[in-house]
Amino acid sequence: MSKIEIILSAILAISIIINIGVLTYARAAIVQLLFVSEELGDLYEMFNGFSNHLEDISNLEMFYGDETVNGLLEHSRSLQEQFETFEYIFSLTEEQKQKQNKNDTEEKDKEEA
Protein backbone atom coordinates (compact mmCIF):
# COMPACT_ATOMS: atom_id res chain seq x y z
CA MET A 1 0.00 0.00 0.00
CA SER A 2 1.27 3.38 -0.87
CA LYS A 3 1.33 6.34 1.43
CA ILE A 4 -1.62 8.02 -0.34
CA GLU A 5 -3.76 4.88 0.00
CA ILE A 6 -3.10 4.77 3.74
CA ILE A 7 -4.02 8.45 4.12
CA LEU A 8 -7.22 8.04 2.08
CA SER A 9 -8.18 4.94 4.05
CA ALA A 10 -7.69 6.81 7.34
CA ILE A 11 -9.74 9.76 6.09
CA LEU A 12 -12.49 7.39 4.95
CA ALA A 13 -12.58 5.65 8.34
CA ILE A 14 -12.72 9.00 10.18
CA SER A 15 -15.47 10.21 7.83
CA ILE A 16 -17.55 7.08 8.40
CA ILE A 17 -17.20 7.42 12.19
CA ILE A 18 -18.20 11.10 12.08
CA ASN A 19 -21.20 10.36 9.82
CA ILE A 20 -22.41 7.63 12.17
CA GLY A 21 -22.09 10.06 15.09
CA VAL A 22 -24.02 12.78 13.26
CA LEU A 23 -26.80 10.37 12.28
CA THR A 24 -27.08 9.09 15.85
CA TYR A 25 -27.26 12.64 17.19
CA ALA A 26 -29.85 13.67 14.57
CA ARG A 27 -32.03 10.66 15.38
CA ALA A 28 -31.87 11.43 19.12
CA ALA A 29 -32.73 15.08 18.48
CA ILE A 30 -35.75 14.13 16.36
CA VAL A 31 -36.98 11.69 19.01
CA GLN A 32 -36.74 14.43 21.65
CA LEU A 33 -38.52 16.93 19.40
CA LEU A 34 -41.39 14.51 18.82
CA PHE A 35 -41.64 13.81 22.55
CA VAL A 36 -41.76 17.54 23.36
CA SER A 37 -44.28 18.07 20.58
CA GLU A 38 -46.58 15.38 21.97
CA GLU A 39 -46.30 16.66 25.54
CA LEU A 40 -46.91 20.25 24.45
CA GLY A 41 -49.99 19.14 22.53
CA ASP A 42 -51.32 17.35 25.62
CA LEU A 43 -50.64 20.43 27.74
CA TYR A 44 -52.46 22.60 25.19
CA GLU A 45 -55.51 20.32 25.30
CA MET A 46 -55.52 20.33 29.10
CA PHE A 47 -55.25 24.10 29.18
CA ASN A 48 -58.09 24.49 26.69
CA GLY A 49 -60.23 22.32 28.95
CA PHE A 50 -59.31 24.48 31.93
CA SER A 51 -60.11 27.68 30.02
CA ASN A 52 -63.49 26.33 28.93
CA HIS A 53 -64.29 25.25 32.48
CA LEU A 54 -63.30 28.66 33.82
CA GLU A 55 -65.48 30.35 31.22
CA ASP A 56 -68.42 28.14 32.23
CA ILE A 57 -67.86 29.11 35.86
CA SER A 58 -67.69 32.81 35.03
CA ASN A 59 -71.05 32.51 33.23
CA LEU A 60 -72.75 31.03 36.29
CA GLU A 61 -75.16 33.36 38.02
CA MET A 62 -73.27 33.06 41.30
CA PHE A 63 -69.93 34.26 39.82
CA TYR A 64 -71.15 36.54 37.03
CA GLY A 65 -69.22 39.80 37.21
CA ASP A 66 -66.76 38.59 39.86
CA GLU A 67 -63.50 40.48 39.33
CA THR A 68 -61.29 37.58 40.45
CA VAL A 69 -62.92 35.11 38.06
CA ASN A 70 -62.83 37.66 35.23
CA GLY A 71 -59.13 38.25 35.92
CA LEU A 72 -58.47 34.52 35.79
CA LEU A 73 -60.44 34.29 32.55
CA GLU A 74 -58.41 37.10 30.97
CA HIS A 75 -55.18 35.48 32.13
CA SER A 76 -56.22 32.12 30.69
CA ARG A 77 -57.08 33.75 27.36
CA SER A 78 -53.67 35.41 27.14
CA LEU A 79 -51.94 32.11 27.99
CA GLN A 80 -54.05 30.39 25.35
CA GLU A 81 -52.85 32.93 22.77
CA GLN A 82 -49.26 32.22 23.81
CA PHE A 83 -49.84 28.47 23.37
CA GLU A 84 -51.17 29.08 19.88
CA THR A 85 -47.81 30.56 18.87
CA PHE A 86 -46.33 27.08 19.41
CA GLU A 87 -49.00 25.32 17.37
CA TYR A 88 -46.50 24.40 14.66
CA ILE A 89 -44.60 22.31 17.23
CA PHE A 90 -47.45 20.25 18.61
CA SER A 91 -49.06 19.88 15.19
CA LEU A 92 -46.11 17.62 14.29
CA THR A 93 -47.63 14.73 16.22
CA GLU A 94 -51.31 15.68 15.90
CA GLU A 95 -51.70 14.07 12.46
CA GLN A 96 -49.97 10.94 13.73
CA LYS A 97 -52.39 10.71 16.68
CA GLN A 98 -55.39 11.10 14.38
CA LYS A 99 -54.14 8.33 12.07
CA GLN A 100 -53.47 6.06 15.06
CA ASN A 101 -56.96 6.67 16.46
CA LYS A 102 -58.49 5.95 13.04
CA ASN A 103 -56.51 2.69 12.74
CA ASP A 104 -57.49 1.64 16.28
CA THR A 105 -61.17 2.28 15.51
CA GLU A 106 -60.96 0.28 12.27
CA GLU A 107 -59.29 -2.64 14.07
CA LYS A 108 -62.00 -2.66 16.77
CA ASP A 109 -64.70 -2.65 14.09
CA LYS A 110 -63.06 -5.61 12.33
CA GLU A 111 -62.79 -7.54 15.60
CA GLU A 112 -66.44 -6.94 16.43
CA ALA A 113 -67.60 -8.04 12.96
ZAKEVO-834865 format. One line per field, with one value per atom (N, C-alpha, C): residue number from 0; atom name; x, y, z. Coordinates in pm, 1 decimal, decimal comma, padded with zeros to 6 digits. Atoms other than C-alpha are relative to their C-alpha. Layout:
drentor = [NUM | ...] $
votor = [CA | ...] $
X = [X | ...] $
Y = [Y | ...] $
Z = [Z | ...] $
// end
This chain:
drentor = [0 | 0 | 0 | 1 | 1 | 1 | 2 | 2 | 2 | 3 | 3 | 3 | 4 | 4 | 4 | 5 | 5 | 5 | 6 | 6 | 6 | 7 | 7 | 7 | 8 | 8 | 8 | 9 | 9 | 9 | 10 | 10 | 10 | 11 | 11 | 11 | 12 | 12 | 12 | 13 | 13 | 13 | 14 | 14 | 14 | 15 | 15 | 15 | 16 | 16 | 16 | 17 | 17 | 17 | 18 | 18 | 18 | 19 | 19 | 19 | 20 | 20 | 20 | 21 | 21 | 21 | 22 | 22 | 22 | 23 | 23 | 23 | 24 | 24 | 24 | 25 | 25 | 25 | 26 | 26 | 26 | 27 | 27 | 27 | 28 | 28 | 28 | 29 | 29 | 29 | 30 | 30 | 30 | 31 | 31 | 31 | 32 | 32 | 32 | 33 | 33 | 33 | 34 | 34 | 34 | 35 | 35 | 35 | 36 | 36 | 36 | 37 | 37 | 37 | 38 | 38 | 38 | 39 | 39 | 39 | 40 | 40 | 40 | 41 | 41 | 41 | 42 | 42 | 42 | 43 | 43 | 43 | 44 | 44 | 44 | 45 | 45 | 45 | 46 | 46 | 46 | 47 | 47 | 47 | 48 | 48 | 48 | 49 | 49 | 49 | 50 | 50 | 50 | 51 | 51 | 51 | 52 | 52 | 52 | 53 | 53 | 53 | 54 | 54 | 54 | 55 | 55 | 55 | 56 | 56 | 56 | 57 | 57 | 57 | 58 | 58 | 58 | 59 | 59 | 59 | 60 | 60 | 60 | 61 | 61 | 61 | 62 | 62 | 62 | 63 | 63 | 63 | 64 | 64 | 64 | 65 | 65 | 65 | 66 | 66 | 66 | 67 | 67 | 67 | 68 | 68 | 68 | 69 | 69 | 69 | 70 | 70 | 70 | 71 | 71 | 71 | 72 | 72 | 72 | 73 | 73 | 73 | 74 | 74 | 74 | 75 | 75 | 75 | 76 | 76 | 76 | 77 | 77 | 77 | 78 | 78 | 78 | 79 | 79 | 79 | 80 | 80 | 80 | 81 | 81 | 81 | 82 | 82 | 82 | 83 | 83 | 83 | 84 | 84 | 84 | 85 | 85 | 85 | 86 | 86 | 86 | 87 | 87 | 87 | 88 | 88 | 88 | 89 | 89 | 89 | 90 | 90 | 90 | 91 | 91 | 91 | 92 | 92 | 92 | 93 | 93 | 93 | 94 | 94 | 94 | 95 | 95 | 95 | 96 | 96 | 96 | 97 | 97 | 97 | 98 | 98 | 98 | 99 | 99 | 99 | 100 | 100 | 100 | 101 | 101 | 101 | 102 | 102 | 102 | 103 | 103 | 103 | 104 | 104 | 104 | 105 | 105 | 105 | 106 | 106 | 106 | 107 | 107 | 107 | 108 | 108 | 108 | 109 | 109 | 109 | 110 | 110 | 110 | 111 | 111 | 111 | 112 | 112 | 112] $
votor = [N | CA | C | N | CA | C | N | CA | C | N | CA | C | N | CA | C | N | CA | C | N | CA | C | N | CA | C | N | CA | C | N | CA | C | N | CA | C | N | CA | C | N | CA | C | N | CA | C | N | CA | C | N | CA | C | N | CA | C | N | CA | C | N | CA | C | N | CA | C | N | CA | C | N | CA | C | N | CA | C | N | CA | C | N | CA | C | N | CA | C | N | CA | C | N | CA | C | N | CA | C | N | CA | C | N | CA | C | N | CA | C | N | CA | C | N | CA | C | N | CA | C | N | CA | C | N | CA | C | N | CA | C | N | CA | C | N | CA | C | N | CA | C | N | CA | C | N | CA | C | N | CA | C | N | CA | C | N | CA | C | N | CA | C | N | CA | C | N | CA | C | N | CA | C | N | CA | C | N | CA | C | N | CA | C | N | CA | C | N | CA | C | N | CA | C | N | CA | C | N | CA | C | N | CA | C | N | CA | C | N | CA | C | N | CA | C | N | CA | C | N | CA | C | N | CA | C | N | CA | C | N | CA | C | N | CA | C | N | CA | C | N | CA | C | N | CA | C | N | CA | C | N | CA | C | N | CA | C | N | CA | C | N | CA | C | N | CA | C | N | CA | C | N | CA | C | N | CA | C | N | CA | C | N | CA | C | N | CA | C | N | CA | C | N | CA | C | N | CA | C | N | CA | C | N | CA | C | N | CA | C | N | CA | C | N | CA | C | N | CA | C | N | CA | C | N | CA | C | N | CA | C | N | CA | C | N | CA | C | N | CA | C | N | CA | C | N | CA | C | N | CA | C | N | CA | C | N | CA | C | N | CA | C | N | CA | C | N | CA | C | N | CA | C | N | CA | C | N | CA | C | N | CA | C | N | CA | C | N | CA | C | N | CA | C] $
X = [00083,4 | 00000,0 | 00087,4 | -00077,9 | 00127,3 | -00046,8 | 00027,3 | 00132,5 | -00135,4 | 00126,8 | -00162,2 | -00119,4 | 00108,4 | -00376,4 | -00024,6 | 00013,0 | -00310,2 | -00069,7 | 00060,8 | -00401,6 | -00148,1 | 00139,6 | -00722,0 | -00084,1 | 00070,2 | -00818,0 | -00027,7 | 00018,6 | -00768,6 | -00107,6 | 00101,5 | -00973,9 | -00138,3 | 00127,5 | -01248,5 | -00053,2 | 00041,5 | -01257,7 | -00048,6 | 00039,5 | -01272,1 | -00133,5 | 00124,6 | -01546,8 | -00118,3 | 00108,0 | -01754,6 | -00037,5 | 00026,5 | -01720,4 | -00074,5 | 00066,8 | -01819,6 | -00143,1 | 00135,4 | -02120,1 | -00091,9 | 00080,0 | -02240,8 | -00036,5 | 00026,7 | -02209,2 | -00104,8 | 00096,9 | -02401,7 | -00139,4 | 00129,3 | -02679,9 | -00061,5 | 00049,3 | -02707,5 | -00050,9 | 00041,7 | -02726,2 | -00129,3 | 00119,8 | -02985,4 | -00122,2 | 00111,8 | -03202,8 | -00044,8 | 00034,3 | -03186,8 | -00069,9 | 00062,1 | -03273,2 | -00143,2 | 00135,0 | -03574,9 | -00092,2 | 00080,8 | -03698,2 | -00038,4 | 00029,9 | -03674,0 | -00100,4 | 00092,9 | -03851,9 | -00141,0 | 00132,1 | -04138,5 | -00060,3 | 00048,0 | -04163,8 | -00049,8 | 00039,7 | -04175,5 | -00126,6 | 00117,6 | -04428,2 | -00124,8 | 00114,6 | -04658,1 | -00040,7 | 00028,9 | -04629,7 | -00059,0 | 00052,2 | -04690,7 | -00143,1 | 00136,6 | -04999,2 | -00094,9 | 00081,9 | -05131,9 | -00023,5 | 00012,6 | -05064,1 | -00097,4 | 00091,0 | -05246,5 | -00145,0 | 00135,4 | -05550,9 | -00049,6 | 00038,2 | -05552,2 | -00030,6 | 00022,0 | -05524,6 | -00127,4 | 00126,3 | -05809,0 | -00118,4 | 00105,7 | -06023,3 | -00016,2 | 00003,6 | -05930,6 | -00064,1 | 00055,6 | -06011,4 | -00150,6 | 00143,4 | -06349,1 | -00075,5 | 00062,7 | -06428,7 | -00008,2 | -00001,3 | -06329,5 | -00103,3 | 00100,2 | -06548,2 | -00141,4 | 00130,5 | -06841,7 | -00028,1 | 00017,0 | -06786,3 | -00030,3 | 00023,3 | -06769,5 | -00138,8 | 00135,2 | -07104,5 | -00109,0 | 00098,6 | -07274,8 | -00052,9 | 00063,6 | -07515,6 | 00071,3 | -00065,9 | -07326,6 | 00130,0 | -00130,6 | -06993,1 | -00000,6 | 00006,2 | -07114,9 | 00043,3 | -00049,5 | -06921,7 | 00105,9 | -00103,2 | -06676,3 | 00134,3 | -00125,5 | -06349,9 | 00111,5 | -00104,8 | -06128,6 | -00015,4 | 00024,9 | -06291,7 | 00024,9 | -00025,0 | -06283,5 | 00150,1 | -00145,5 | -05913,4 | 00063,6 | -00048,9 | -05847,1 | -00034,8 | 00042,9 | -06043,6 | 00086,3 | -00087,5 | -05840,9 | 00140,7 | -00132,5 | -05518,3 | 00002,9 | 00002,8 | -05621,6 | -00008,7 | 00007,6 | -05707,7 | 00135,5 | -00131,7 | -05366,8 | 00097,2 | -00084,2 | -05194,2 | -00036,9 | 00045,0 | -05404,7 | 00055,4 | -00059,2 | -05285,4 | 00148,5 | -00141,7 | -04926,0 | 00020,2 | -00008,3 | -04984,4 | -00018,3 | 00027,0 | -05117,4 | 00121,8 | -00121,6 | -04781,0 | 00089,2 | -00078,4 | -04633,4 | -00075,9 | 00083,0 | -04900,3 | 00077,8 | -00077,8 | -04649,7 | 00081,4 | -00076,8 | -04459,9 | -00089,8 | 00080,7 | -04745,1 | -00086,4 | 00070,4 | -04905,6 | 00082,3 | -00084,0 | -04611,4 | -00053,2 | 00047,8 | -04763,3 | -00151,1 | 00146,5 | -05130,9 | -00052,7 | 00043,4 | -05169,8 | 00025,5 | -00034,7 | -04997,5 | -00100,6 | 00098,7 | -05238,8 | -00133,7 | 00126,6 | -05539,3 | 00001,9 | -00011,5 | -05414,4 | -00003,2 | -00003,2 | -05346,9 | -00140,0 | 00136,0 | -05696,2 | -00090,6 | 00079,5 | -05849,5 | 00030,9 | -00039,4 | -05650,9 | -00053,0 | 00051,6 | -05749,0 | -00149,7 | 00144,1 | -06116,7 | -00032,4 | 00022,5 | -06096,0 | 00028,8 | -00033,3 | -05929,3 | -00108,5 | 00107,2 | -06199,6 | -00124,8 | 00117,1 | -06470,0 | 00017,1 | -00026,6 | -06306,1 | -00012,0 | 00007,7 | -06278,7 | -00144,5 | 00139,3 | -06644,1 | -00081,4 | 00076,9 | -06760,3 | 00020,7] $
Y = [-00118,0 | 00000,0 | 00123,8 | -00122,9 | 00338,0 | 00096,6 | -00098,2 | 00634,1 | 00067,8 | -00067,7 | 00801,6 | -00090,1 | 00093,9 | 00487,7 | -00008,8 | 00004,2 | 00477,4 | 00126,3 | -00126,9 | 00844,7 | 00002,7 | 00001,4 | 00804,2 | -00099,3 | 00098,3 | 00494,2 | 00056,3 | -00060,5 | 00681,3 | 00108,2 | -00104,8 | 00976,4 | -00061,7 | 00068,3 | 00738,6 | -00055,1 | 00056,3 | 00565,3 | 00110,7 | -00113,6 | 00899,9 | 00057,0 | -00052,7 | 01021,0 | -00090,3 | 00093,7 | 00707,6 | 00012,5 | -00013,0 | 00742,1 | 00130,8 | -00128,5 | 01110,3 | -00004,9 | 00010,5 | 01036,2 | -00083,3 | 00081,9 | 00762,9 | 00080,5 | -00085,7 | 01005,7 | 00106,0 | -00103,3 | 01278,2 | -00060,8 | 00065,7 | 01037,2 | -00040,7 | 00037,5 | 00909,3 | 00122,7 | -00123,8 | 01264,0 | 00053,4 | -00050,2 | 01367,0 | -00083,1 | 00087,5 | 01066,4 | 00030,3 | -00031,0 | 01143,1 | 00135,6 | -00132,4 | 01508,4 | -00005,5 | 00013,0 | 01412,5 | -00069,9 | 00070,9 | 01168,7 | 00096,3 | -00096,5 | 01442,7 | 00104,3 | -00098,6 | 01693,3 | -00057,7 | 00061,3 | 01451,4 | -00020,1 | 00015,0 | 01381,3 | 00134,2 | -00133,7 | 01754,1 | 00045,0 | -00036,0 | 01806,5 | -00066,9 | 00072,9 | 01538,2 | 00053,1 | -00050,7 | 01665,6 | 00140,7 | -00135,7 | 02025,4 | -00004,0 | 00015,6 | 01913,9 | -00042,7 | 00043,3 | 01735,0 | 00115,6 | -00115,0 | 02042,9 | 00102,7 | -00093,5 | 02260,5 | -00047,0 | 00053,1 | 02031,8 | 00014,8 | -00014,2 | 02032,7 | 00146,3 | -00140,7 | 02410,1 | 00050,5 | -00038,1 | 02449,3 | -00046,9 | 00049,3 | 02232,1 | 00086,7 | -00088,4 | 02448,2 | 00133,8 | -00129,3 | 02768,3 | -00009,5 | 00017,3 | 02633,3 | -00015,6 | 00018,6 | 02525,1 | 00133,3 | -00130,4 | 02866,1 | 00093,4 | -00083,7 | 03035,3 | -00042,0 | 00047,8 | 02814,5 | 00049,8 | -00048,2 | 02910,7 | 00149,4 | -00145,2 | 03280,8 | 00034,8 | -00024,4 | 03251,3 | -00043,2 | 00038,0 | 03103,0 | 00125,9 | -00114,0 | 03336,1 | 00041,6 | -00026,0 | 03306,2 | 00080,1 | -00063,8 | 03425,8 | 00106,2 | -00095,7 | 03654,3 | 00137,7 | -00132,5 | 03980,4 | 00001,1 | 00007,5 | 03858,6 | 00040,2 | -00052,4 | 04048,1 | -00104,4 | 00102,5 | 03757,9 | -00102,2 | 00098,9 | 03510,5 | 00062,2 | -00067,5 | 03766,0 | 00018,2 | -00011,2 | 03825,2 | -00132,1 | 00133,1 | 03452,0 | -00033,6 | 00026,9 | 03428,5 | 00076,8 | -00078,9 | 03710,2 | -00060,1 | 00060,6 | 03547,9 | -00129,6 | 00125,3 | 03211,7 | 00026,0 | -00033,7 | 03374,7 | 00044,2 | -00043,8 | 03541,4 | -00118,0 | 00120,1 | 03211,3 | -00087,3 | 00078,3 | 03038,9 | 00058,7 | -00064,5 | 03293,2 | -00031,8 | 00035,7 | 03221,7 | -00144,2 | 00139,8 | 02847,2 | -00013,1 | 00008,1 | 02907,7 | 00038,7 | -00033,0 | 03055,8 | -00122,3 | 00123,5 | 02707,6 | -00111,1 | 00100,7 | 02532,1 | -00080,4 | 00074,0 | 02440,0 | -00112,3 | 00106,1 | 02231,4 | -00118,2 | 00113,8 | 02025,2 | -00052,3 | 00054,8 | 01987,5 | -00108,9 | 00105,0 | 01762,1 | -00139,0 | 00132,3 | 01473,3 | -00011,3 | 00003,1 | 01568,0 | -00089,1 | 00083,3 | 01406,9 | -00147,3 | 00137,6 | 01094,1 | -00057,5 | 00044,7 | 01071,4 | -00029,8 | 00019,7 | 01109,7 | -00128,0 | 00122,3 | 00833,3 | -00122,9 | 00112,4 | 00606,1 | -00027,6 | 00016,9 | 00667,1 | -00060,9 | 00054,0 | 00594,8 | -00148,5 | 00139,8 | 00269,5 | -00084,8 | 00072,8 | 00164,4 | -00024,6 | 00012,6 | 00228,2 | -00104,7 | 00097,5 | 00027,8 | -00141,9 | 00132,7 | -00264,0 | -00049,8 | 00039,2 | -00265,9 | -00041,0 | 00032,8 | -00264,9 | -00136,9 | 00129,7 | -00560,9 | -00114,0 | 00102,6 | -00754,3 | -00027,0 | 00016,1 | -00693,6 | -00068,7 | 00057,2 | -00804,2 | -00147,0] $
Z = [00000,0 | 00000,0 | 00000,0 | 00005,8 | -00087,3 | 00109,9 | -00104,5 | 00143,4 | -00023,5 | 00031,3 | -00033,7 | 00029,3 | -00029,6 | -00000,1 | 00150,2 | -00145,5 | 00373,9 | 00050,5 | -00040,5 | 00412,3 | -00038,2 | 00044,5 | 00208,0 | 00081,3 | -00081,7 | 00405,2 | 00139,4 | -00131,8 | 00733,9 | -00005,3 | 00015,9 | 00609,0 | -00017,7 | 00019,5 | 00494,6 | 00132,5 | -00129,4 | 00834,1 | 00093,6 | -00084,7 | 01017,7 | -00047,6 | 00056,4 | 00783,1 | 00034,4 | -00032,4 | 00840,3 | 00147,3 | -00144,0 | 01218,8 | 00028,8 | -00020,5 | 01207,5 | -00052,1 | 00056,6 | 00981,6 | 00089,0 | -00091,1 | 01216,9 | 00124,6 | -00116,1 | 01508,6 | -00029,4 | 00037,2 | 01326,0 | -00017,4 | 00018,1 | 01227,7 | 00134,2 | -00132,5 | 01585,2 | 00074,8 | -00065,6 | 01718,7 | -00061,6 | 00067,9 | 01456,6 | 00037,8 | -00037,8 | 01538,2 | 00142,4 | -00139,2 | 01911,8 | 00010,1 | -00003,2 | 01847,8 | -00053,0 | 00055,1 | 01635,8 | 00099,3 | -00100,1 | 01901,1 | 00112,2 | -00105,9 | 02164,5 | -00047,8 | 00054,2 | 01939,6 | -00007,0 | 00006,7 | 01881,8 | 00138,7 | -00137,6 | 02255,0 | 00053,6 | -00046,0 | 02335,5 | -00071,8 | 00077,8 | 02057,9 | 00055,2 | -00053,2 | 02196,8 | 00137,5 | -00134,1 | 02553,7 | -00005,2 | 00013,8 | 02444,9 | -00052,4 | 00049,4 | 02253,1 | 00110,9 | -00113,6 | 02561,9 | 00096,7 | -00089,4 | 02774,3 | -00057,6 | 00066,2 | 02519,4 | 00014,5 | -00014,9 | 02529,8 | 00143,2 | -00139,9 | 02909,8 | 00032,9 | -00028,7 | 02918,5 | -00066,1 | 00063,5 | 02669,0 | 00084,1 | -00087,7 | 02894,9 | 00123,8 | -00116,9 | 03193,0 | -00035,2 | 00041,5 | 03002,0 | -00022,8 | 00022,9 | 02892,7 | 00132,0 | -00131,6 | 03247,6 | 00074,7 | -00066,2 | 03381,8 | -00062,5 | 00066,2 | 03122,3 | 00041,3 | -00047,8 | 03223,3 | 00140,8 | -00137,1 | 03586,1 | 00001,1 | 00000,1 | 03503,1 | -00052,0 | 00051,2 | 03323,1 | 00097,9 | -00100,7 | 03629,3 | 00069,8 | -00064,0 | 03802,1 | 00128,4 | -00128,0 | 04130,2 | -00017,1 | 00020,1 | 03982,2 | -00109,8 | 00109,6 | 03702,8 | 00048,3 | -00035,9 | 03720,6 | 00107,8 | -00103,6 | 03986,2 | -00060,5 | 00054,8 | 03933,4 | -00000,1 | -00008,8 | 04044,9 | -00111,9 | 00105,1 | 03806,3 | -00137,1 | 00127,8 | 03523,2 | -00024,9 | 00013,9 | 03592,1 | -00038,7 | 00036,4 | 03579,4 | -00144,9 | 00137,5 | 03255,4 | -00100,1 | 00088,0 | 03097,5 | -00005,8 | -00006,1 | 03213,2 | -00080,8 | 00075,5 | 03069,3 | -00150,1 | 00143,8 | 02736,1 | -00053,6 | 00047,3 | 02714,1 | -00006,7 | 00005,6 | 02798,8 | -00119,6 | 00114,8 | 02534,9 | -00130,2 | 00117,5 | 02277,3 | -00011,1 | 00000,8 | 02380,5 | -00044,8 | 00042,7 | 02337,5 | -00150,4 | 00143,1 | 01987,8 | -00083,5 | 00075,2 | 01887,0 | -00018,1 | 00010,1 | 01941,1 | -00072,0 | 00066,1 | 01736,8 | -00103,7 | 00100,7 | 01465,8 | 00062,4 | -00066,3 | 01723,4 | 00033,6 | -00038,4 | 01860,8 | -00113,0 | 00116,3 | 01519,0 | -00068,4 | 00058,1 | 01429,1 | 00032,2 | -00040,7 | 01622,0 | -00005,3 | 00001,5 | 01589,9 | -00112,6 | 00111,7 | 01246,5 | 00028,8 | -00034,2 | 01372,7 | 00100,3 | -00097,2 | 01667,9 | -00068,2 | 00069,0 | 01437,6 | -00083,4 | 00078,5 | 01207,3 | 00089,5 | -00093,4 | 01505,6 | 00054,4 | -00050,0 | 01645,8 | -00106,3 | 00110,6 | 01304,0 | -00019,0 | 00014,5 | 01274,0 | 00114,5 | -00116,0 | 01627,7 | -00013,0 | 00017,8 | 01550,8 | -00106,2 | 00106,8 | 01226,7 | 00047,8 | -00052,3 | 01407,4 | 00095,2 | -00090,4 | 01676,6 | -00078,2 | 00081,9 | 01408,9 | -00067,0 | 00063,0 | 01233,4 | 00100,0 | -00103,6 | 01560,3 | 00040,2 | -00038,4 | 01642,8 | -00109,1 | 00112,4 | 01296,4 | -00016,4] $
// end
